[in-house]
């Protein structure tokens, strides 16, 4: 068969999950058909006492349903029919007179977790690779194979709401604590322990352990007070998702229906909700992003990269430390971490140790932390970098400093050393000017905080050899990054469109808009933080430096720019790092707008409609994204969407700038831009590429 391999040992059927031609297992309709045949055999064979479901894949159980298969369905009725069959099959598994044990090692996500929930007993490894979760909400969907029902009955309403509506992962120790799994075991003992459990269940010597709800849970979940739980869940969802993710209220409703009207009613609610959500614009956008991100996790130049064993990182601050961390942990490289003084490099290593210590029990063990830290070696001078295969510099954004750093590296580095600059705006052509081997200098633009932000923007020049590009992309992928490749130019792609977006926010401030009004409007649009809060986090002084780099770009197009950022910095307000910027970060008013900043922003405050703020800022960003494609900074609109969403937080449910334009309609986008142009000037002039595509009635994804 194409998915299941079945063997029998001492009366226990060992059902190995092993999807052909795939590194991981997903649940497909064909797989469900094989499960049905296996259940038939299990029930027929009197010599079989019970069964164990276990994966044949390395460090992976089942990662979820086949999203591509669902995306090809054409009607809600077709969707509901497939889900109904899935419900029937898992119901049959759950009610089997012969016990079935789920032996989980690695991720059990979405449909994989739902499969495990239908089993009679769950035993999981305590390995960091093992995790449980329902990521469907990230795709604008919900768990629809009984997840909202069986999971809730195991862990309780409040915990289920918290986990399913956020899509967060649950690691082994917590899974045992909340009653999701019955037992934990080390990986080597998983199969034998599962066979013993199946036999014990069949003979009656073992009973599944079930968590008992606390008195508080019973009061809140099993009495008229339960409405408080659902009301609070709706309030939290509104606060966090701002009404932009329709899957969240549907999840809450499915759980409520199942608890109030019974599990069959809950299953019916799942079918109806999933079938309606699958065809929403939000889910279409999120699923397209999923496919784009998956594609960006492959190296288009695979096979041309050179082998990398030792990575040098220059600068042990927040960015350099983060790069060193992902190089040592995810990529498993030896890392030479250099700063101006050895104690600074050692301090950077110490911060990495603290960061990794917080992850113990959440996908990392103490042993793995210690092994990773051993791979990071603080150094004070350049000499040890003679053995490095690639060096990533994360020194301050100063052109002469970066050039001097490259001269020092080339003096000691091997002939084929690749040097990457983590600049966010300075053209790589300028940084590499005067270098002995300029063709081996590229950009690797990371986003802060590096361990959490998924994107890496690799910047190539006209003279970049394919092997150098392949090596940098491969290194980013090894670090666990989603990688896009862009061509060189001021600000590259992400910083450039962000600079135009921030500039428009500063112009709105000059016109009298309030700091929090701008930020709230853009959070309602779908950004995780507003532009001014983001500027505080990045550092207003850093934003000013970026604007200086991009000034020729603004000047060449005679665009109006704001110099208010410079005035705010001159007054001592640099953002979070200085304790105050557009917001306050110290004292009893922490988190509030800094009223003193208005002294440097000209006009008195006035109310500007949120929709007007959203139109100006979003259309400025998306039109500049189109210009980047038009000018060849971007080679693909797909990279543009990946970069904006995973690097800058562009509203995921809108799919990125190019998907957003297609969804809006290019003709409507032109009307918006021309209206803004009439009201605010030439900076809103539509890009020629947008006009060409609109006139040809050809969207970016069509």
VOGU-3710 file (C-alpha; in Angstrom, 3 decimals, decimal comma):
1> xxxxxxxxxx> 0,000/0,000/0,000  1,046/3,614/-0,397  0,704/4,791/3,185  0,398/1,974/5,742  2,674/-0,986/6,346  1,183/-3,547/8,738  3,023/-6,276/10,647  1,830/-8,509/13,469  3,924/-9,400/16,511  2,579/-11,522/19,355
11> xxxxxxxxxx> -1,027/-10,580/18,680  -0,357/-6,833/18,272  -0,745/-5,238/14,846  2,037/-2,727/14,179  0,666/-0,154/11,752  3,529/1,912/10,323  2,617/5,285/8,794  4,904/5,752/5,810  3,691/8,005/3,004  5,528/7,196/-0,216
21> xxxxxxxxxx> 7,764/9,831/-1,849  7,501/12,183/1,115  9,788/13,045/4,034  6,744/13,449/6,289  3,295/11,903/6,602  0,179/13,903/5,749  -3,432/12,769/5,891  -4,872/12,376/2,401  -8,161/10,885/1,246  -6,210/7,881/-0,070
31> xxxxxxxxxx> -4,608/7,458/3,359  -8,030/7,490/5,018  -9,115/4,764/2,604  -6,154/2,627/3,659  -7,034/3,185/7,318  -10,515/1,874/6,607  -9,120/-1,332/5,062  -6,752/-1,763/7,996  -9,621/-1,404/10,471  -11,551/-4,049/8,541
41> xxxxxxxxxx> -8,619/-6,445/8,915  -8,133/-5,568/12,583  -11,762/-6,358/13,356  -11,793/-9,579/11,264  -8,637/-11,200/12,598  -9,389/-12,858/15,931  -5,673/-13,378/16,580  -5,108/-9,625/16,801  -5,632/-8,256/20,321  -4,855/-4,612/19,599
51> xxxxxxxxxx> -2,818/-2,273/17,429  -0,093/0,372/17,562  0,006/3,337/15,161  3,610/4,454/14,725  5,457/6,473/12,101  8,245/5,063/9,962  9,502/8,602/9,274  12,492/10,074/11,085  11,424/12,435/13,878  7,899/12,904/12,518
61> xxxxxxxxxx> 4,457/11,396/13,218  1,839/13,107/10,999  2,137/16,813/10,187  -1,503/17,365/9,214  -3,941/17,073/6,348  -2,865/17,542/2,739  -3,595/21,266/2,280  -3,091/21,108/-1,486  -5,728/18,405/-1,810  -8,288/20,464/0,099
71> xxxxxxxxxx> -7,401/23,577/-1,924  -8,422/21,789/-5,131  -11,981/21,125/-3,930  -14,639/23,189/-5,670  -17,707/23,299/-3,450  -18,686/23,319/0,241  -20,779/20,178/-0,283  -17,771/18,297/-1,647  -15,737/19,410/1,376  -18,408/18,360/3,853
81> xxxxxxxxxx> -18,669/14,947/2,207  -14,955/14,247/2,660  -14,971/15,473/6,255  -18,028/13,359/7,028  -16,147/10,267/5,823  -13,221/11,292/8,017  -15,523/11,677/11,015  -17,019/8,245/10,376  -13,601/6,614/10,075  -12,162/8,185/13,236
91> xxxxxxxxxx> -15,396/7,407/15,068  -15,016/3,816/14,039  -11,391/3,843/15,257  -12,462/5,355/18,587  -15,199/2,751/19,112  -13,096/-0,232/18,033  -13,421/-3,123/20,507  -9,699/-3,721/20,051  -7,515/-1,047/21,619  -5,353/1,133/19,385
101> xxxxxxxxxx> -2,314/2,957/20,809  -0,894/6,074/19,148  2,911/5,960/19,460  3,969/9,545/18,806  7,492/10,666/18,028  7,956/13,989/16,271  5,222/16,451/15,285  1,593/15,333/15,601  -0,173/18,341/14,125  -3,644/19,077/12,811
111> xxxxxxxxxx> -5,102/15,927/11,314  -2,205/13,956/12,783  -3,201/14,999/16,290  -6,851/14,270/15,494  -5,850/10,768/14,424  -4,027/10,270/17,735  -7,005/11,651/19,685  -9,256/8,946/18,210  -6,949/6,242/19,576  -7,561/4,687/22,985
121> xxxxxxxxxx> -4,165/5,499/24,444  -1,407/7,956/23,543  2,232/7,452/24,412  4,761/10,036/23,257  8,504/10,464/23,351  10,062/13,122/25,545  12,284/14,123/22,620  12,440/17,848/21,630  11,183/16,944/18,138  7,845/15,793/19,571
131> xxxxxxxxxx> 5,114/18,403/19,665  1,365/18,655/19,352  -0,817/21,394/17,934  -3,556/22,622/15,640  -1,958/25,003/13,106  -5,153/25,175/11,014  -5,989/28,646/12,339  -2,810/29,886/10,584  -4,441/28,809/7,319  -7,772/30,447/8,093
141> xxxxxxxxxx> -9,271/27,054/8,962  -10,098/24,898/11,989  -9,473/21,272/12,989  -12,382/19,450/11,402  -11,750/15,752/12,046  -13,038/15,931/15,584  -10,255/18,111/16,983  -12,493/20,735/18,535  -14,490/17,952/20,221  -12,118/15,220/21,397
151> xxxxxxxxxx> -9,344/17,617/22,385  -11,753/19,735/24,441  -13,055/16,679/26,274  -9,513/15,687/27,189  -8,011/18,995/28,292  -11,012/21,150/29,189  -12,736/24,070/27,471  -10,405/26,853/28,547  -7,188/25,066/27,605  -8,686/23,904/24,305
161> xxxxxxxxxx> -9,783/27,424/23,397  -6,358/28,802/24,223  -4,461/26,213/22,164  -6,738/25,841/19,130  -7,421/29,565/18,580  -3,714/30,471/18,733  -2,273/27,462/16,898  0,539/27,246/19,451  2,496/24,069/20,019  2,287/21,828/23,101
171> xxxxxxxxxx> 5,467/19,998/24,052  5,677/16,563/25,721  5,847/17,498/29,424  2,926/19,892/29,080  0,999/17,373/26,971  1,294/14,884/29,828  0,331/17,515/32,395  -2,860/18,579/30,611  -3,934/14,991/29,885  -3,290/14,992/26,158
181> xxxxxxxxxx> -0,974/11,977/26,405  -1,128/9,073/28,831  2,600/8,381/29,124  6,036/9,651/28,077  9,000/7,503/27,097  12,449/7,970/25,541  12,497/7,407/21,753  14,343/4,086/21,893  11,654/2,568/24,101  8,616/3,867/22,229
191> xxxxxxxxxx> 7,723/0,777/20,207  8,088/-1,734/23,049  6,216/0,499/25,506  3,399/0,940/22,989  3,121/-2,807/22,390  2,933/-3,383/26,158  0,264/-0,685/26,445  -1,842/-2,248/23,664  -1,604/-5,659/25,329  -2,383/-4,198/28,762
201> xxxxxxxxxx> -5,464/-2,409/27,418  -6,657/-5,582/25,680  -6,202/-7,687/28,821  -7,686/-5,063/31,136  -4,535/-4,586/33,219  -4,051/-1,023/31,960  -6,533/1,832/32,015  -6,024/5,175/30,248  -5,348/7,975/32,722  -7,781/10,856/32,415
211> xxxxxxxxxx> -7,178/14,289/33,889  -9,761/15,359/36,443  -11,002/18,930/36,016  -10,475/21,280/38,947  -13,395/22,726/40,920  -12,848/26,077/39,208  -12,998/24,426/35,772  -16,198/22,578/36,671  -17,811/25,779/37,901  -16,842/27,695/34,774
221> xxxxxxxxxx> -17,408/24,948/32,207  -20,284/22,866/33,517  -22,668/25,497/34,919  -24,498/28,538/33,537  -21,251/30,424/34,207  -19,800/28,712/31,125  -20,960/31,604/28,975  -18,275/33,667/30,738  -15,605/31,384/29,265  -16,919/31,823/25,715
231> xxxxxxxxxx> -17,484/35,565/26,126  -13,930/35,964/27,372  -12,605/33,891/24,461  -14,458/36,124/21,992  -13,087/39,252/23,710  -9,520/37,950/23,611  -9,898/36,942/19,963  -11,217/40,389/19,060  -8,347/42,049/20,891  -5,695/39,926/19,210
241> xxxxxxxxxx> -7,157/39,258/15,763  -9,275/42,440/15,455  -11,960/40,586/13,537  -9,614/39,756/10,673  -9,494/35,984/11,164  -12,973/34,457/10,743  -11,727/31,001/11,775  -11,346/32,075/15,419  -15,025/32,768/16,210  -15,931/29,585/14,291
251> xxxxxxxxxx> -13,580/27,555/16,522  -15,167/29,025/19,640  -18,636/28,234/18,327  -17,767/24,615/17,423  -16,461/24,024/20,942  -19,544/25,665/22,479  -21,944/23,611/20,340  -20,158/20,358/21,149  -20,228/21,067/24,883  -23,855/22,190/24,945
261> xxxxxxxxxx> -25,493/19,972/22,331  -23,309/16,876/22,268  -20,398/15,555/20,271  -22,372/14,708/17,112  -23,667/18,261/16,950  -20,070/19,381/17,424  -18,927/17,249/14,487  -21,667/18,744/12,321  -20,575/22,248/13,375  -16,991/21,392/12,374
271> xxxxxxxxxx> -18,087/20,240/8,923  -20,175/23,339/8,282  -17,526/25,729/9,596  -14,607/24,177/7,712  -16,542/24,056/4,436  -17,451/27,732/4,699  -13,978/28,872/5,825  -12,160/27,065/3,009  -13,667/29,422/0,433  -13,108/32,706/2,310
281> xxxxxxxxxx> -10,615/35,226/0,871  -8,694/35,072/4,159  -8,122/31,325/3,930  -7,227/31,510/0,236  -4,608/34,153/1,023  -3,188/32,264/3,998  -2,998/28,986/2,091  -1,228/30,678/-0,808  1,281/32,068/1,691  1,784/28,568/3,067
291> xxxxxxxxxx> 2,656/27,279/-0,408  4,929/30,278/-1,070  6,746/29,799/2,230  7,191/26,098/1,529  8,710/26,940/-1,874  11,034/29,510/-0,253  12,418/26,763/1,973  14,133/25,098/-1,001  17,379/26,204/-2,638  16,828/27,081/-6,327
301> xxxxxxxxxx> 20,621/26,813/-6,819  20,935/23,476/-4,995  24,052/21,500/-5,885  26,253/24,543/-6,516  26,903/25,544/-2,900  30,198/24,950/-1,144  30,377/22,990/2,080  30,178/25,160/5,212  31,446/23,925/8,549  32,699/27,069/10,278
311> xxxxxxxxxx> 30,833/30,387/10,340  32,337/33,649/11,518  30,010/36,276/12,997  31,280/39,817/13,546  29,392/41,699/16,242  28,014/39,990/19,350  25,107/42,336/19,987  21,417/41,607/19,430  21,728/40,919/15,697  25,128/39,213/15,708
321> xxxxxxxxxx> 24,208/37,114/18,733  20,998/36,038/17,020  22,868/35,046/13,846  25,398/33,104/15,922  22,539/31,343/17,727  20,736/30,098/14,625  24,085/29,129/13,053  25,017/26,995/16,062  21,591/25,613/16,975  19,653/25,093/13,750
331> xxxxxxxxxx> 22,573/24,763/11,325  24,879/22,953/13,781  27,913/25,001/12,690  31,046/25,868/14,603  30,713/29,624/15,183  33,563/32,082/15,741  31,902/35,057/17,457  33,997/38,241/17,329  33,538/41,660/18,870  35,821/44,617/19,600
341> xxxxxxxxxx> 36,835/43,047/22,902  36,866/39,437/24,016  34,614/40,196/26,998  31,952/41,571/24,648  32,048/38,390/22,549  31,848/36,305/25,736  28,923/38,405/26,935  27,147/37,745/23,610  27,690/34,011/24,087  26,261/34,316/27,602
351> xxxxxxxxxx> 23,098/35,963/26,246  22,677/33,092/23,794  22,951/30,639/26,698  20,168/32,519/28,534  17,966/32,512/25,420  18,405/28,781/24,904  17,779/28,042/28,590  14,307/29,558/28,207  13,579/26,998/25,471  14,289/23,910/27,558
361> xxxxxxxxxx> 11,162/21,765/27,548  9,831/23,740/24,579  11,513/21,952/21,716  15,015/21,870/23,260  16,776/19,806/25,894  19,501/20,961/28,288  21,888/18,591/26,498  21,156/20,223/23,127  21,610/23,687/24,649  25,008/22,735/26,062
371> xxxxxxxxxx> 26,121/21,156/22,785  25,117/24,299/20,874  26,913/26,609/23,288  30,093/24,516/22,963  30,033/25,244/19,227  30,190/29,034/19,816  33,741/30,279/20,401  34,291/33,937/21,403  37,328/35,536/19,691  38,957/38,961/19,882
381> xxxxxxxxxx> 40,987/39,326/16,669  40,641/38,312/13,027  43,308/35,592/12,897  41,040/32,634/13,885  38,732/33,553/10,975  41,332/32,123/8,608  39,471/28,821/9,018  35,973/30,203/8,375  33,999/29,208/5,271  31,598/32,142/5,491
391> xxxxxxxxxx> 31,709/35,273/7,649  28,579/37,306/8,358  29,256/40,835/9,571  26,703/42,487/11,816  28,628/45,660/12,658  26,842/49,058/12,861  25,376/50,633/9,709  28,423/52,662/8,763  29,804/52,314/5,237  33,465/52,964/6,109
401> xxxxxxxxxx> 33,320/50,623/9,105  31,921/47,849/6,912  34,621/48,411/4,252  37,364/48,348/6,881  35,892/45,122/8,296  36,041/43,535/4,840  39,679/44,600/4,372  40,581/42,928/7,678  38,714/39,762/6,696  40,262/39,507/3,240
411> xxxxxxxxxx> 43,716/39,839/4,799  43,269/36,601/6,786  40,478/34,718/5,012  40,897/31,744/2,695  40,714/32,182/-1,076  37,080/31,069/-1,363  35,807/32,880/1,756  32,255/34,206/1,336  31,616/37,492/3,153  28,014/38,468/3,879
421> xxxxxxxxxx> 26,872/41,829/5,189  23,841/42,032/7,452  23,148/45,570/6,299  19,515/46,581/6,121  19,894/49,343/3,522  23,428/50,105/2,249  23,893/48,747/-1,305  26,261/45,777/-1,374  27,961/47,291/-4,437  29,042/50,243/-2,277
431> xxxxxxxxxx> 30,138/48,045/0,631  32,264/45,850/-1,659  33,894/48,761/-3,541  37,674/48,481/-3,217  37,582/44,873/-2,014  40,081/42,358/-3,439  37,332/39,865/-4,242  34,135/41,962/-4,492  32,224/39,183/-6,272  32,327/37,110/-3,064
441> xxxxxxxxxx> 30,627/39,796/-0,999  26,837/39,532/-0,728  24,037/40,701/1,531  22,358/38,510/4,123  19,713/40,750/5,680  18,262/39,248/8,864  15,336/40,575/10,870  15,248/41,189/14,612  14,974/39,186/16,792  16,846/36,767/14,531
451> xxxxxxxxxx> 15,872/33,495/16,291  12,148/34,310/15,999  11,817/36,188/12,703  11,541/33,674/9,836  12,802/35,719/6,885  16,277/36,065/5,385  16,754/38,418/2,438  19,801/37,394/0,392  21,063/40,251/-1,785  23,015/39,487/-4,953
461> xxxxxxxxxx> 25,013/41,842/-7,157  25,507/41,636/-10,924  28,850/39,896/-10,414  27,723/37,387/-7,759  28,687/33,842/-8,851  26,005/31,178/-8,615  28,052/29,153/-6,119  28,292/32,134/-3,752  24,546/32,747/-3,984  23,829/29,031/-3,521
471> xxxxxxxxxx> 26,073/28,922/-0,445  24,309/31,868/1,211  20,830/30,520/0,452  21,846/27,087/1,716  23,223/28,566/4,916  20,002/30,514/5,516  17,922/27,369/4,973  20,171/25,436/7,365  19,510/28,183/9,933  15,786/27,485/9,590
481> xxxxxxxxxx> 15,039/30,611/7,561  12,562/31,283/4,799  14,810/32,769/2,103  14,094/35,241/-0,669  16,719/36,465/-3,135  16,677/40,072/-4,359  18,955/42,214/-6,486  21,105/45,003/-5,116  19,900/48,567/-4,654  19,329/51,092/-1,836
491> xxxxxxxxxx> 17,232/49,365/0,838  16,960/46,221/-1,345  13,292/45,189/-1,139  12,022/44,958/2,427  13,766/48,028/3,856  12,817/50,065/0,806  9,079/49,426/0,981  9,199/49,801/4,768  10,920/53,197/4,441  8,169/54,511/2,131
501> xxxxxxxxxx> 5,549/53,205/4,567  7,243/54,816/7,595  7,765/58,080/5,720  4,042/58,277/4,994  3,294/57,678/8,692  5,608/60,586/9,615  3,890/62,819/7,048  0,560/61,951/8,677  2,035/63,008/12,029  3,051/66,328/10,480
511> xxxxxxxxxx> -0,528/66,781/9,306  -1,822/66,330/12,847  -2,662/62,631/13,178  -2,114/61,159/16,642  0,616/58,558/17,192  -1,772/55,948/18,585  -4,429/56,679/15,935  -1,952/55,786/13,180  -0,765/52,636/14,928  -4,259/51,436/15,822
521> xxxxxxxxxx> -5,469/51,953/12,250  -2,661/49,823/10,821  -3,119/47,111/13,440  -6,776/46,999/12,416  -5,523/46,641/8,836  -3,607/43,562/9,955  -0,052/44,538/10,943  1,104/43,086/14,294  2,323/46,534/15,398  1,807/50,007/14,017
531> xxxxxxxxxx> 4,532/51,866/12,062  5,496/54,229/14,887  5,692/51,487/17,500  7,813/49,543/15,012  10,095/52,559/14,558  10,518/52,720/18,340  11,478/49,040/18,391  13,968/49,349/15,526  15,348/52,623/16,904  14,285/56,000/15,535
541> xxxxxxxxxx> 17,970/56,841/14,972  18,350/53,668/12,888  15,309/54,700/10,859  16,887/58,113/10,244  20,106/56,462/8,986  18,101/54,264/6,632  16,290/57,342/5,330  19,658/58,943/4,609  20,691/55,921/2,531  17,391/56,034/0,634
551> xxxxxxxxxx> 17,356/59,819/0,236  18,713/59,709/-3,351  15,829/57,426/-4,266  13,276/59,887/-2,856  15,138/62,810/-4,426  15,320/61,259/-7,900  11,531/60,991/-7,913  11,068/64,427/-6,303  9,072/62,865/-3,484  8,118/64,649/-0,320
561> xxxxxxxxxx> 9,891/63,268/2,735  9,562/63,960/6,428  12,529/65,109/8,514  10,613/64,870/11,798  12,382/61,647/12,735  15,713/63,480/12,818  14,268/66,194/15,040  12,877/63,616/17,454  16,277/61,873/17,633  18,084/65,189/18,153
571> xxxxxxxxxx> 15,833/65,757/21,165  17,081/62,474/22,669  14,118/60,258/21,820  15,467/57,133/20,103  12,723/54,646/20,941  12,693/51,712/23,323  16,477/51,651/23,785  16,451/55,209/25,188  13,377/54,612/27,356  11,182/56,889/25,280
581> xxxxxxxxxx> 10,380/57,574/21,675  6,887/57,883/20,263  5,898/55,848/23,323  7,123/55,705/26,929  9,021/52,629/28,114  9,729/53,587/31,718  7,805/54,855/34,724  4,134/54,654/35,617  3,003/55,788/32,135  4,911/52,956/30,445
591> xxxxxxxxxx> 3,179/51,924/27,220  1,426/55,256/26,671  2,149/57,778/23,929  4,993/60,151/24,840  3,226/63,561/24,866  6,532/65,440/24,618  7,183/64,076/21,138  4,356/66,205/19,750  6,484/69,324/20,315  8,590/68,224/17,333
601> xxxxxxxxxx> 5,710/67,259/15,073  4,337/70,631/14,082  0,573/70,891/13,615  -1,857/70,445/16,488  -3,492/67,026/16,689  -6,621/66,447/14,658  -8,736/63,431/13,879  -7,985/61,699/10,585  -10,302/58,787/9,678  -8,763/55,347/10,182
611> xxxxxxxxxx> -9,708/54,342/6,629  -7,774/57,310/5,217  -4,706/56,327/7,252  -4,969/52,718/6,089  -5,359/53,679/2,435  -2,377/56,013/2,436  0,008/53,696/4,250  -1,012/50,414/2,615  -1,151/51,798/-0,924  2,224/53,470/-0,461
621> xxxxxxxxxx> 3,763/50,137/0,531  2,110/48,002/-2,164  2,814/50,454/-4,982  6,497/50,588/-3,976  6,533/46,774/-3,973  5,318/46,861/-7,594  8,084/49,339/-8,448  10,655/46,950/-6,993  9,356/44,268/-9,363  9,285/46,767/-12,234
631> xxxxxxxxxx> 12,918/47,781/-11,631  14,201/44,234/-11,172  14,996/44,484/-7,461  12,466/41,670/-7,143  12,586/38,894/-9,703  9,265/37,421/-8,569  6,050/38,818/-7,113  5,968/35,682/-4,957  9,195/36,725/-3,236  7,593/40,127/-2,741
641> xxxxxxxxxx> 4,689/38,644/-0,827  6,896/36,328/1,247  9,253/39,190/2,116  6,536/41,642/3,133  4,608/39,163/5,286  7,419/37,249/6,978  9,861/40,143/7,222  7,638/43,166/7,854  4,380/41,729/9,181  2,198/42,775/6,235
651> xxxxxxxxxx> -1,267/41,399/7,050  -0,988/37,624/6,410  -4,716/37,235/5,764  -4,294/39,737/2,897  -1,617/37,507/1,372  1,098/40,122/0,792  1,197/43,239/-1,440  0,733/41,457/-4,765  -1,969/39,056/-3,620  -3,697/42,016/-1,942
661> xxxxxxxxxx> -3,675/43,976/-5,215  -5,085/41,017/-7,152  -7,782/40,482/-4,532  -8,668/44,179/-4,587  -8,686/44,287/-8,369  -5,989/46,188/-10,280  -8,500/48,662/-11,739  -9,720/49,534/-8,252  -6,122/49,858/-7,051  -5,424/52,344/-9,848
671> xxxxxxxxxx> -8,461/54,396/-8,892  -7,292/54,486/-5,263  -3,772/55,537/-6,204  -4,950/58,238/-8,602  -7,331/59,623/-5,975  -4,465/59,707/-3,463  -2,237/61,310/-6,109  -4,767/64,098/-6,632  -5,045/64,694/-2,895  -1,422/64,254/-1,736
681> xxxxxxxxxx> 0,932/64,467/-4,694  3,112/62,519/-7,096  4,392/60,018/-4,544  1,119/58,149/-5,162  1,547/58,028/-8,962  0,758/54,432/-10,031  3,725/52,339/-11,211  3,813/51,730/-14,953  3,800/47,964/-14,389  0,538/48,205/-12,459
691> xxxxxxxxxx> -1,058/50,235/-15,252  0,167/47,765/-17,874  -1,235/44,762/-16,039  -4,530/46,495/-15,312  -4,989/47,422/-18,980  -4,207/43,826/-19,998  -6,599/42,551/-17,301  -3,775/40,367/-16,005  -3,229/40,065/-12,252  0,078/39,091/-10,706
701> xx> -1,147/35,574/-9,901  -3,321/35,029/-12,972
//
